[in-house]
Amino acid sequence: MAKAIFLDRDGVINRYPGDFKYVQSSKEFKFLPGVKTALNLLVKKGYKLFVISNQAGVGKGLYSQVVLDNITATMQKALLIHGVRFDGVYYCTHREEENCACRKPRTGLVKKALKDFAKSGKKITLKQSYFVGDTLRDIETGRASGLKAILIFSGKEKLKNKENWHIKPDQTFSNLREVAKAVP
């Protein structure tokens, strides 16, 4: 059995582009400080790494699937230099009104990642795995998937909104570096 970290992308790995905005090119993709080191530490701790992200800009026609693939390839190439390789990158490119099963907070992408990983002959143990995100939608996805849900404040959500949260994370941290140091 393997343990895993499921990560949202924007606001966790790279700079959050802002509400209703999208990273639309490799040039606009900027790693958050310390993310490469944090991901390397998680790999050294034995975690399998997966990206689970809504990227509705494709469905809205703001950028193409080819552009999204190029952004992903650029991200992965930069991380390989630091000894980090994602075990899977999964995007929902649908618009919210399409009501698909893969758009977070639904669990379709996590289920697909688990199923794909199982094809390698291994399984992920959910009890030792985490979903790390910067929105309450990520927390909902993690909880509904049976994962420990960690909210970080390097993207959209802010600690000052805590009283208005409709769901509580298992843990909160300022950024992914803190998560990487804290998880066993």
SENUFI-498675 format. One line per field, with one value per atom (N, C-alpha, C, O): residue in three letters; atom name; x, y, z negated. Coordinates in steps of 0.2 Angstrom, whole numbers, plus 5000, padded with zeros to 4 digits. Atoms other than C-alpha are relative to their C-alpha. Layout:
residu = ala, ...;
atome = CA, ...;
u = X, ...;
v = Y, ...;
w = Z, ...;
//
This chain:
residu = met, met, met, met, ala, ala, ala, ala, lys, lys, lys, lys, ala, ala, ala, ala, ile, ile, ile, ile, phe, phe, phe, phe, leu, leu, leu, leu, asp, asp, asp, asp, arg, arg, arg, arg, asp, asp, asp, asp, gly, gly, gly, gly, val, val, val, val, ile, ile, ile, ile, asn, asn, asn, asn, arg, arg, arg, arg, tyr, tyr, tyr, tyr, pro, pro, pro, pro, gly, gly, gly, gly, asp, asp, asp, asp, phe, phe, phe, phe, lys, lys, lys, lys, tyr, tyr, tyr, tyr, val, val, val, val, gln, gln, gln, gln, ser, ser, ser, ser, ser, ser, ser, ser, lys, lys, lys, lys, glu, glu, glu, glu, phe, phe, phe, phe, lys, lys, lys, lys, phe, phe, phe, phe, leu, leu, leu, leu, pro, pro, pro, pro, gly, gly, gly, gly, val, val, val, val, lys, lys, lys, lys, thr, thr, thr, thr, ala, ala, ala, ala, leu, leu, leu, leu, asn, asn, asn, asn, leu, leu, leu, leu, leu, leu, leu, leu, val, val, val, val, lys, lys, lys, lys, lys, lys, lys, lys, gly, gly, gly, gly, tyr, tyr, tyr, tyr, lys, lys, lys, lys, leu, leu, leu, leu, phe, phe, phe, phe, val, val, val, val, ile, ile, ile, ile, ser, ser, ser, ser, asn, asn, asn, asn, gln, gln, gln, gln, ala, ala, ala, ala, gly, gly, gly, gly, val, val, val, val, gly, gly, gly, gly, lys, lys, lys, lys, gly, gly, gly, gly, leu, leu, leu, leu, tyr, tyr, tyr, tyr, ser, ser, ser, ser, gln, gln, gln, gln, val, val, val, val, val, val, val, val, leu, leu, leu, leu, asp, asp, asp, asp, asn, asn, asn, asn, ile, ile, ile, ile, thr, thr, thr, thr, ala, ala, ala, ala, thr, thr, thr, thr, met, met, met, met, gln, gln, gln, gln, lys, lys, lys, lys, ala, ala, ala, ala, leu, leu, leu, leu, leu, leu, leu, leu, ile, ile, ile, ile, his, his, his, his, gly, gly, gly, gly, val, val, val, val, arg, arg, arg, arg, phe, phe, phe, phe, asp, asp, asp, asp, gly, gly, gly, gly, val, val, val, val, tyr, tyr, tyr, tyr, tyr, tyr, tyr, tyr, cys, cys, cys, cys, thr, thr, thr, thr, his, his, his, his, arg, arg, arg, arg, glu, glu, glu, glu, glu, glu, glu, glu, glu, glu, glu, glu, asn, asn, asn, asn, cys, cys, cys, cys, ala, ala, ala, ala, cys, cys, cys, cys, arg, arg, arg, arg, lys, lys, lys, lys, pro, pro, pro, pro, arg, arg, arg, arg, thr, thr, thr, thr, gly, gly, gly, gly, leu, leu, leu, leu, val, val, val, val, lys, lys, lys, lys, lys, lys, lys, lys, ala, ala, ala, ala, leu, leu, leu, leu, lys, lys, lys, lys, asp, asp, asp, asp, phe, phe, phe, phe, ala, ala, ala, ala, lys, lys, lys, lys, ser, ser, ser, ser, gly, gly, gly, gly, lys, lys, lys, lys, lys, lys, lys, lys, ile, ile, ile, ile, thr, thr, thr, thr, leu, leu, leu, leu, lys, lys, lys, lys, gln, gln, gln, gln, ser, ser, ser, ser, tyr, tyr, tyr, tyr, phe, phe, phe, phe, val, val, val, val, gly, gly, gly, gly, asp, asp, asp, asp, thr, thr, thr, thr, leu, leu, leu, leu, arg, arg, arg, arg, asp, asp, asp, asp, ile, ile, ile, ile, glu, glu, glu, glu, thr, thr, thr, thr, gly, gly, gly, gly, arg, arg, arg, arg, ala, ala, ala, ala, ser, ser, ser, ser, gly, gly, gly, gly, leu, leu, leu, leu, lys, lys, lys, lys, ala, ala, ala, ala, ile, ile, ile, ile, leu, leu, leu, leu, ile, ile, ile, ile, phe, phe, phe, phe, ser, ser, ser, ser, gly, gly, gly, gly, lys, lys, lys, lys, glu, glu, glu, glu, lys, lys, lys, lys, leu, leu, leu, leu, lys, lys, lys, lys, asn, asn, asn, asn, lys, lys, lys, lys, glu, glu, glu, glu, asn, asn, asn, asn, trp, trp, trp, trp, his, his, his, his, ile, ile, ile, ile, lys, lys, lys, lys, pro, pro, pro, pro, asp, asp, asp, asp, gln, gln, gln, gln, thr, thr, thr, thr, phe, phe, phe, phe, ser, ser, ser, ser, asn, asn, asn, asn, leu, leu, leu, leu, arg, arg, arg, arg, glu, glu, glu, glu, val, val, val, val, ala, ala, ala, ala, lys, lys, lys, lys, ala, ala, ala, ala, val, val, val, val, pro, pro, pro, pro;
atome = N, CA, C, O, N, CA, C, O, N, CA, C, O, N, CA, C, O, N, CA, C, O, N, CA, C, O, N, CA, C, O, N, CA, C, O, N, CA, C, O, N, CA, C, O, N, CA, C, O, N, CA, C, O, N, CA, C, O, N, CA, C, O, N, CA, C, O, N, CA, C, O, N, CA, C, O, N, CA, C, O, N, CA, C, O, N, CA, C, O, N, CA, C, O, N, CA, C, O, N, CA, C, O, N, CA, C, O, N, CA, C, O, N, CA, C, O, N, CA, C, O, N, CA, C, O, N, CA, C, O, N, CA, C, O, N, CA, C, O, N, CA, C, O, N, CA, C, O, N, CA, C, O, N, CA, C, O, N, CA, C, O, N, CA, C, O, N, CA, C, O, N, CA, C, O, N, CA, C, O, N, CA, C, O, N, CA, C, O, N, CA, C, O, N, CA, C, O, N, CA, C, O, N, CA, C, O, N, CA, C, O, N, CA, C, O, N, CA, C, O, N, CA, C, O, N, CA, C, O, N, CA, C, O, N, CA, C, O, N, CA, C, O, N, CA, C, O, N, CA, C, O, N, CA, C, O, N, CA, C, O, N, CA, C, O, N, CA, C, O, N, CA, C, O, N, CA, C, O, N, CA, C, O, N, CA, C, O, N, CA, C, O, N, CA, C, O, N, CA, C, O, N, CA, C, O, N, CA, C, O, N, CA, C, O, N, CA, C, O, N, CA, C, O, N, CA, C, O, N, CA, C, O, N, CA, C, O, N, CA, C, O, N, CA, C, O, N, CA, C, O, N, CA, C, O, N, CA, C, O, N, CA, C, O, N, CA, C, O, N, CA, C, O, N, CA, C, O, N, CA, C, O, N, CA, C, O, N, CA, C, O, N, CA, C, O, N, CA, C, O, N, CA, C, O, N, CA, C, O, N, CA, C, O, N, CA, C, O, N, CA, C, O, N, CA, C, O, N, CA, C, O, N, CA, C, O, N, CA, C, O, N, CA, C, O, N, CA, C, O, N, CA, C, O, N, CA, C, O, N, CA, C, O, N, CA, C, O, N, CA, C, O, N, CA, C, O, N, CA, C, O, N, CA, C, O, N, CA, C, O, N, CA, C, O, N, CA, C, O, N, CA, C, O, N, CA, C, O, N, CA, C, O, N, CA, C, O, N, CA, C, O, N, CA, C, O, N, CA, C, O, N, CA, C, O, N, CA, C, O, N, CA, C, O, N, CA, C, O, N, CA, C, O, N, CA, C, O, N, CA, C, O, N, CA, C, O, N, CA, C, O, N, CA, C, O, N, CA, C, O, N, CA, C, O, N, CA, C, O, N, CA, C, O, N, CA, C, O, N, CA, C, O, N, CA, C, O, N, CA, C, O, N, CA, C, O, N, CA, C, O, N, CA, C, O, N, CA, C, O, N, CA, C, O, N, CA, C, O, N, CA, C, O, N, CA, C, O, N, CA, C, O, N, CA, C, O, N, CA, C, O, N, CA, C, O, N, CA, C, O, N, CA, C, O, N, CA, C, O, N, CA, C, O, N, CA, C, O, N, CA, C, O, N, CA, C, O, N, CA, C, O, N, CA, C, O, N, CA, C, O, N, CA, C, O, N, CA, C, O, N, CA, C, O, N, CA, C, O, N, CA, C, O, N, CA, C, O, N, CA, C, O, N, CA, C, O, N, CA, C, O, N, CA, C, O, N, CA, C, O, N, CA, C, O, N, CA, C, O, N, CA, C, O, N, CA, C, O, N, CA, C, O, N, CA, C, O, N, CA, C, O, N, CA, C, O, N, CA, C, O, N, CA, C, O, N, CA, C, O, N, CA, C, O, N, CA, C, O, N, CA, C, O, N, CA, C, O;
u = 5004, 5000, 5004, 5010, 4996, 5006, 4996, 4990, 5004, 5002, 5001, 5006, 5000, 4998, 4998, 4995, 5002, 4996, 4997, 5000, 5003, 4983, 5000, 4998, 4999, 4986, 4996, 4996, 5003, 4976, 5006, 5011, 4994, 4987, 5000, 5005, 4999, 4983, 4999, 4994, 5001, 4986, 5004, 5004, 4997, 4995, 5007, 5012, 4994, 5009, 5002, 5008, 4998, 5009, 4995, 4990, 5003, 5003, 4993, 4991, 5007, 4984, 4999, 5001, 5001, 4979, 4995, 4995, 5006, 4964, 4994, 4993, 5007, 4946, 4998, 4999, 5003, 4938, 5006, 5004, 4994, 4956, 5003, 5002, 4997, 4966, 5007, 5009, 4993, 4984, 4999, 4997, 5002, 4983, 5006, 5006, 4994, 5001, 5006, 5005, 4995, 5017, 5004, 5006, 4997, 5024, 4996, 5000, 5004, 5010, 5000, 4998, 4999, 5014, 5006, 5011, 4995, 5024, 5000, 4995, 5000, 5029, 5000, 5003, 5000, 5025, 5007, 5010, 4993, 5041, 5000, 4995, 4999, 5047, 4996, 4997, 5004, 5035, 5005, 5003, 4996, 5049, 5003, 5004, 4997, 5058, 4995, 4996, 5005, 5042, 4998, 4997, 5002, 5037, 5005, 5004, 4995, 5054, 5000, 5002, 5000, 5053, 4994, 4995, 5005, 5036, 5001, 5000, 4998, 5043, 5005, 5005, 4996, 5057, 4997, 4999, 5004, 5044, 4996, 4992, 5004, 5037, 4993, 4990, 5006, 5022, 4999, 5004, 5001, 5015, 4996, 4992, 5002, 5010, 4995, 4997, 5005, 4994, 4998, 4997, 5004, 4987, 4993, 4992, 5008, 4968, 4998, 4997, 5001, 4963, 4994, 4994, 5005, 4948, 5003, 5006, 4997, 4953, 4995, 4996, 5006, 4937, 5002, 4997, 4998, 4946, 5000, 4999, 5001, 4947, 4993, 4992, 5007, 4929, 4996, 4992, 5002, 4926, 5003, 5001, 4996, 4937, 5005, 5007, 4995, 4949, 5007, 5011, 4993, 4964, 4998, 4993, 5001, 4965, 5003, 5007, 4997, 4969, 5007, 5011, 4993, 4985, 5004, 5010, 4997, 4990, 5000, 5005, 5000, 4985, 5005, 5009, 4995, 4996, 5007, 5011, 4994, 5010, 5002, 5008, 4999, 5008, 5002, 5007, 4999, 5008, 5007, 5011, 4993, 5024, 5005, 5010, 4995, 5033, 5001, 5006, 5000, 5028, 5004, 5008, 4997, 5033, 5008, 5012, 4993, 5050, 5004, 5009, 4997, 5054, 5001, 5006, 5000, 5050, 5005, 5008, 4996, 5060, 5008, 5011, 4994, 5076, 5001, 5007, 5000, 5071, 4999, 4997, 5002, 5068, 4993, 4991, 5008, 5049, 4997, 4998, 5004, 5038, 4993, 4992, 5007, 5019, 4998, 5000, 5003, 5011, 4994, 4992, 5006, 4996, 4998, 4999, 5002, 4990, 4993, 4992, 5007, 4971, 4996, 4996, 5003, 4961, 4992, 4991, 5007, 4942, 5000, 5001, 5000, 4941, 4992, 4991, 5007, 4922, 4998, 5001, 5003, 4912, 4995, 4993, 5004, 4902, 4993, 4991, 5007, 4885, 5000, 4994, 5000, 4890, 4998, 4997, 5002, 4887, 5003, 5000, 4997, 4900, 5002, 5002, 4998, 4907, 5007, 5009, 4993, 4925, 5001, 5007, 4999, 4923, 5000, 4995, 5000, 4928, 4994, 4994, 4999, 4920, 4998, 4999, 5001, 4915, 5006, 5012, 4994, 4927, 5002, 5007, 4998, 4928, 5007, 5010, 4993, 4946, 5004, 5009, 4996, 4952, 4999, 5004, 5002, 4943, 5004, 5006, 4996, 4951, 5008, 5011, 4993, 4968, 5002, 5007, 4999, 4966, 4999, 5003, 5001, 4960, 5006, 5008, 4994, 4974, 5006, 5010, 4994, 4987, 5000, 5005, 5001, 4980, 5002, 5003, 4998, 4984, 5007, 5009, 4993, 5002, 5001, 5007, 5000, 4998, 5000, 5001, 5000, 4998, 4994, 4990, 5006, 4984, 5003, 5008, 4999, 4984, 4996, 4990, 5004, 4979, 4998, 5002, 5003, 4967, 5001, 5002, 4999, 4970, 5006, 5007, 4993, 4988, 5001, 5007, 5000, 4984, 4996, 4992, 5002, 4980, 4997, 5000, 5002, 4971, 5002, 5000, 4998, 4979, 4998, 4999, 5003, 4970, 5000, 5001, 5000, 4968, 4992, 4991, 5008, 4948, 4996, 4999, 5005, 4934, 4998, 4996, 5001, 4930, 5005, 5003, 4995, 4946, 4999, 5000, 5001, 4942, 4994, 4994, 5006, 4925, 5002, 5000, 4997, 4934, 5004, 5003, 4996, 4946, 4996, 4997, 5005, 4933, 4996, 4996, 5005, 4921, 5004, 5001, 4996, 4936, 5003, 5006, 4998, 4940, 5008, 5011, 4993, 4957, 4999, 4994, 4999, 4963, 5000, 5004, 5001, 4959, 5004, 5003, 4996, 4972, 4999, 4999, 5001, 4969, 5006, 5008, 4994, 4983, 4998, 4993, 5002, 4983, 5004, 5006, 4996, 4994, 4997, 5000, 5004, 4980, 4993, 4994, 5007, 4961, 4998, 4996, 5003, 4955, 5005, 5011, 4997, 4960, 4998, 4992, 5001, 4961, 4994, 4990, 5004, 4951, 4992, 4988, 5007, 4935, 4998, 4993, 5001, 4936, 4993, 4990, 5007, 4919, 4995, 4990, 5005, 4910, 5001, 4997, 4999, 4917, 4994, 4992, 5005, 4904, 5002, 4999, 4997, 4916, 5007, 5010, 4993, 4932, 5005, 5004, 4995, 4948, 5003, 5002, 4996, 4958, 5005, 5007, 4994, 4973, 5000, 4998, 4998, 4978, 5007, 5010, 4993, 4995, 5000, 4996, 4999, 5002, 5001, 4999, 4998, 5009, 5002, 5002, 4998, 5015, 5006, 5007, 4994, 5032, 4998, 5001, 5002, 5023, 4997, 4998, 5003, 5013, 5005, 5005, 4995, 5028, 5004, 5006, 4996, 5037, 4996, 4998, 5004, 5022, 4997, 4997, 5003, 5015, 5006, 5012, 4996, 5023, 5004, 5008;
v = 4994, 5000, 5006, 5007, 4994, 5017, 5006, 5006, 4994, 5034, 5006, 5006, 4995, 5049, 5007, 5008, 4993, 5068, 5002, 5002, 4997, 5075, 5007, 5010, 4993, 5093, 5003, 5002, 4995, 5107, 5003, 5003, 4997, 5116, 5008, 5010, 4993, 5135, 5002, 5000, 4998, 5143, 4995, 4996, 5005, 5127, 4999, 5000, 5001, 5124, 5006, 5008, 4994, 5140, 5006, 5004, 4995, 5157, 5000, 4999, 5000, 5159, 5006, 5012, 4994, 5170, 5005, 5010, 4996, 5178, 4997, 4993, 5003, 5175, 5001, 5007, 5000, 5171, 5002, 5004, 4999, 5172, 4993, 4989, 5006, 5158, 5001, 5006, 5001, 5153, 4998, 4992, 5001, 5154, 4999, 4998, 5001, 5151, 4997, 4998, 5002, 5143, 5006, 5006, 4993, 5161, 5002, 5005, 4997, 5165, 4995, 4997, 5005, 5149, 5001, 5001, 4998, 5154, 4996, 4996, 5004, 5142, 5004, 5010, 4996, 5148, 4998, 4993, 5001, 5150, 4994, 4992, 5006, 5134, 4994, 4988, 5006, 5122, 4995, 4989, 5005, 5113, 4996, 4990, 5003, 5109, 4996, 4991, 5003, 5105, 4993, 4988, 5006, 5092, 4995, 4989, 5004, 5085, 4996, 4990, 5003, 5082, 4995, 4990, 5005, 5074, 4993, 4988, 5006, 5062, 4996, 4990, 5003, 5058, 4997, 4992, 5003, 5054, 4994, 4991, 5006, 5041, 5001, 4996, 4999, 5050, 5000, 5002, 5000, 5047, 5007, 5009, 4993, 5064, 5000, 4998, 4999, 5068, 5007, 5010, 4993, 5085, 4998, 4995, 5001, 5086, 5007, 5011, 4993, 5103, 5001, 4998, 4998, 5111, 5005, 5010, 4996, 5120, 5002, 5000, 4998, 5127, 5005, 5006, 4996, 5139, 4997, 5000, 5003, 5126, 4999, 5001, 5000, 5123, 5006, 5006, 4994, 5141, 5003, 5009, 4998, 5143, 5005, 5009, 4995, 5154, 4998, 5002, 5003, 5143, 4993, 4990, 5007, 5126, 4994, 4996, 5006, 5108, 5000, 4998, 5000, 5110, 5005, 5003, 4995, 5125, 4997, 4998, 5003, 5117, 4994, 4993, 5005, 5102, 5002, 5000, 4997, 5113, 5003, 5003, 4997, 5122, 4994, 4994, 5006, 5104, 4998, 4996, 5002, 5099, 5004, 5002, 4996, 5114, 5000, 5000, 5001, 5112, 4994, 4994, 5006, 5094, 5000, 4997, 5000, 5097, 5004, 5002, 4996, 5111, 4996, 4997, 5003, 5099, 4994, 4992, 5006, 5084, 5002, 4998, 4998, 5094, 5000, 4999, 5000, 5094, 4993, 4992, 5007, 5075, 4999, 4994, 5001, 5077, 4998, 5001, 5002, 5067, 4999, 4995, 5002, 5067, 4993, 4991, 5007, 5050, 5001, 4996, 4999, 5058, 5007, 5010, 4993, 5075, 4999, 4997, 5000, 5076, 5006, 5010, 4993, 5091, 4998, 4994, 4999, 5094, 5006, 5012, 4994, 5106, 5002, 5006, 4998, 5107, 5006, 5008, 4994, 5122, 4998, 4992, 5002, 5122, 4997, 4992, 5002, 5121, 4994, 4991, 5007, 5105, 4994, 4989, 5005, 5096, 4993, 4988, 5006, 5083, 4997, 5000, 5004, 5070, 5001, 4999, 4999, 5076, 5007, 5008, 4993, 5094, 5000, 4998, 4999, 5097, 5005, 5010, 5004, 5096, 4992, 4988, 5007, 5080, 4996, 4999, 5004, 5065, 4996, 4992, 5004, 5059, 4999, 4994, 5000, 5064, 4996, 4993, 5004, 5057, 4992, 4988, 5007, 5040, 4998, 4992, 5002, 5040, 4999, 4995, 5001, 5043, 4994, 4990, 5006, 5029, 4994, 4989, 5006, 5017, 4999, 4994, 5000, 5022, 4997, 4993, 5003, 5019, 4993, 4989, 5008, 5002, 4996, 4990, 5004, 4997, 4998, 4993, 5002, 4997, 4995, 4993, 5006, 4983, 5003, 4999, 4997, 4995, 5004, 5006, 4997, 5003, 5006, 5005, 4994, 5020, 4999, 4997, 5000, 5019, 5007, 5011, 4993, 5033, 5003, 5009, 4998, 5033, 5004, 5008, 4997, 5039, 5005, 5007, 4995, 5051, 5006, 5007, 4993, 5069, 5003, 5002, 4996, 5081, 5007, 5010, 4994, 5098, 5005, 5005, 4994, 5114, 5006, 5007, 4993, 5132, 5003, 5009, 4998, 5132, 4995, 4989, 5004, 5125, 4994, 4989, 5005, 5115, 4995, 4989, 5005, 5106, 4996, 4990, 5003, 5102, 4995, 4989, 5004, 5095, 4994, 4988, 5006, 5084, 4995, 4989, 5004, 5078, 4995, 4989, 5004, 5073, 4995, 4989, 5005, 5065, 4994, 4989, 5005, 5055, 4995, 4990, 5004, 5048, 5002, 4998, 4998, 5058, 5005, 5008, 4994, 5070, 5006, 5006, 4994, 5087, 5006, 5008, 4995, 5101, 5006, 5006, 4994, 5119, 5005, 5005, 4995, 5131, 5007, 5008, 4993, 5150, 5003, 5009, 4997, 5153, 5001, 5003, 4999, 5155, 5004, 5009, 4997, 5159, 5001, 5007, 5000, 5155, 5004, 5003, 4996, 5166, 4998, 4997, 5002, 5162, 5005, 5003, 4995, 5178, 4998, 5001, 5003, 5169, 4994, 4992, 5006, 5155, 4999, 4994, 5000, 5159, 4999, 4996, 5001, 5158, 4993, 4992, 5006, 5141, 4995, 4994, 5005, 5128, 4993, 4988, 5006, 5114, 5002, 5007, 4999, 5113, 4995, 4989, 5005, 5106, 4996, 4998, 5004, 5093, 5004, 5004, 4996, 5105, 5006, 5006, 4994, 5122, 5002, 5001, 4998, 5128, 5006, 5008, 4994, 5144, 4998, 5002, 5002, 5135, 4993, 4989, 5007, 5119, 4998, 4992, 5001, 5120, 4997, 4992, 5002, 5119, 4993, 4989, 5006, 5104, 4994, 4989, 5006, 5094, 4999, 4993, 5001, 5097, 4996, 4992, 5002, 5092, 4993, 4989, 5007, 5076, 4995, 4996, 5005, 5060, 4997, 4992;
w = 5000, 5000, 5000, 4997, 5000, 5004, 4997, 4997, 5002, 4997, 5005, 5009, 4995, 5007, 4998, 4993, 5001, 5008, 5006, 5012, 4994, 5020, 4999, 4994, 5000, 5024, 5005, 5011, 4996, 5031, 5004, 5001, 4996, 5044, 4998, 4994, 5001, 5044, 4992, 4989, 5007, 5027, 4995, 4989, 5004, 5020, 5003, 5000, 4997, 5033, 5003, 5003, 4997, 5043, 4997, 4994, 5003, 5039, 5003, 5008, 4999, 5038, 5005, 5003, 4995, 5054, 4998, 5001, 5002, 5045, 5001, 5006, 4999, 5044, 5007, 5010, 4993, 5061, 5005, 5011, 4995, 5069, 5001, 4997, 4998, 5077, 5002, 5005, 4997, 5080, 5007, 5008, 4993, 5099, 5004, 5010, 4996, 5104, 4995, 4989, 5004, 5098, 4997, 4991, 5002, 5096, 4993, 4989, 5006, 5083, 4994, 4989, 5005, 5073, 4996, 4999, 5005, 5058, 4994, 4990, 5007, 5044, 4994, 4994, 5006, 5027, 4997, 4998, 5003, 5016, 4996, 4992, 5004, 5008, 5003, 5000, 4998, 5018, 5003, 5001, 4998, 5027, 4995, 4995, 5006, 5011, 4996, 4994, 5004, 5002, 5004, 5001, 4996, 5016, 5000, 4999, 5000, 5016, 4993, 4992, 5006, 4997, 4999, 4996, 5000, 4999, 5004, 5002, 4996, 5012, 4995, 4995, 5004, 5000, 4994, 4991, 5006, 4986, 5003, 4999, 4997, 4998, 5003, 5004, 4997, 5005, 5007, 5010, 4993, 5022, 5001, 4996, 4999, 5029, 5006, 5012, 4995, 5039, 5000, 4995, 4999, 5046, 5002, 5007, 4998, 5046, 5000, 4995, 4999, 5053, 5005, 5010, 4995, 5061, 5004, 5002, 4995, 5077, 5005, 5011, 4996, 5084, 5006, 5010, 4994, 5095, 5007, 5012, 4994, 5108, 5002, 5008, 4998, 5108, 5002, 5005, 4999, 5108, 5007, 5009, 4994, 5124, 4999, 5003, 5001, 5115, 5002, 5004, 4998, 5119, 5002, 5000, 4997, 5128, 4995, 4991, 5004, 5121, 5002, 4998, 4998, 5131, 4995, 4993, 5004, 5121, 4992, 4989, 5007, 5104, 5000, 4995, 5000, 5109, 5000, 4997, 5000, 5113, 4993, 4991, 5006, 5096, 4995, 4991, 5004, 5088, 5001, 4996, 4998, 5097, 4998, 4995, 5003, 5092, 4993, 4990, 5007, 5074, 4998, 4994, 5002, 5074, 5002, 4998, 4998, 5083, 4995, 4993, 5005, 5070, 4994, 4990, 5006, 5056, 5000, 4995, 4999, 5063, 4998, 4995, 5002, 5060, 4992, 4990, 5007, 5042, 4997, 4991, 5002, 5041, 4999, 4995, 5001, 5042, 5006, 5012, 4994, 5054, 4997, 4992, 5002, 5052, 5003, 5008, 4999, 5052, 5005, 5008, 4996, 5061, 5000, 4994, 4999, 5067, 5003, 5008, 4998, 5068, 5000, 4995, 5000, 5074, 5002, 5006, 4997, 5076, 5004, 5001, 4995, 5091, 5001, 5006, 4999, 5090, 4996, 4992, 5003, 5086, 4994, 4994, 5006, 5069, 5002, 4999, 4998, 5078, 5003, 5004, 4996, 5087, 4995, 4997, 5005, 5070, 5001, 5000, 4999, 5073, 4994, 4988, 5006, 5061, 4998, 4993, 5001, 5062, 4997, 4995, 5002, 5057, 4992, 4989, 5007, 5039, 4998, 5001, 5006, 5026, 5001, 4997, 4999, 5034, 5000, 5001, 5001, 5033, 5006, 5005, 4994, 5050, 5002, 5004, 4998, 5053, 4995, 4997, 5005, 5037, 5001, 5001, 4998, 5041, 5006, 5006, 4994, 5058, 4999, 5001, 5002, 5051, 4996, 4997, 5004, 5038, 5005, 5004, 4995, 5052, 5005, 5006, 4995, 5064, 4996, 4999, 5004, 5050, 4998, 4998, 5002, 5045, 5006, 5005, 4994, 5063, 5000, 5003, 5001, 5058, 4995, 4993, 5005, 5045, 4993, 4989, 5007, 5030, 4999, 5003, 5002, 5020, 4996, 4992, 5005, 5011, 4994, 4994, 5006, 4993, 4998, 4997, 5001, 4990, 4993, 4992, 5007, 4971, 4999, 4994, 5000, 4974, 5005, 5006, 4994, 4988, 4999, 4994, 5001, 4990, 5006, 5012, 4994, 5001, 4998, 4992, 5001, 5001, 5005, 5011, 4995, 5008, 4996, 4990, 5002, 5006, 5000, 4999, 5000, 5007, 4996, 4994, 5003, 4997, 5004, 5002, 4995, 5013, 5000, 5000, 5001, 5011, 4994, 4994, 5006, 4993, 5001, 4998, 4999, 4998, 5004, 5003, 4996, 5012, 4996, 4996, 5004, 5000, 4995, 4994, 5005, 4986, 5004, 5002, 4996, 4999, 5003, 5004, 4997, 5006, 4994, 4996, 5006, 4988, 4998, 4995, 5001, 4987, 4994, 4993, 5005, 4973, 5005, 5010, 4996, 4980, 4996, 4991, 5002, 4978, 5004, 5010, 4997, 4982, 4999, 4993, 5000, 4986, 5002, 5006, 4998, 4987, 5004, 5004, 4995, 5001, 5007, 5012, 4994, 5014, 4998, 4995, 5001, 5013, 4993, 4991, 5007, 4995, 4995, 4996, 5005, 4981, 4993, 4992, 5007, 4962, 4997, 4993, 5003, 4958, 5002, 4999, 4998, 4967, 4996, 4997, 5004, 4954, 4998, 4998, 5003, 4946, 5005, 5003, 4995, 4962, 5004, 5009, 4996, 4968, 4998, 4993, 5001, 4971, 4999, 4997, 5001, 4969, 4997, 4999, 5003, 4958, 5003, 5003, 4998, 4964, 4994, 4988, 5005, 4954, 4997, 4991, 5002, 4953, 5005, 5011, 4996, 4960, 4999, 4994, 5000, 4965, 5004, 5008, 4995, 4973, 5007, 5011, 4993, 4988, 5000, 4995, 4999, 4995, 4996, 4994, 5004, 4986, 4993, 4991, 5007, 4969, 5000, 4996, 5000, 4975, 5001, 4997, 4999, 4981, 4994, 4993, 5006, 4965, 4994, 4990, 5006, 4954, 5001, 4996, 4999, 4963, 4998, 4999, 5002, 4956, 5006, 5006;
//
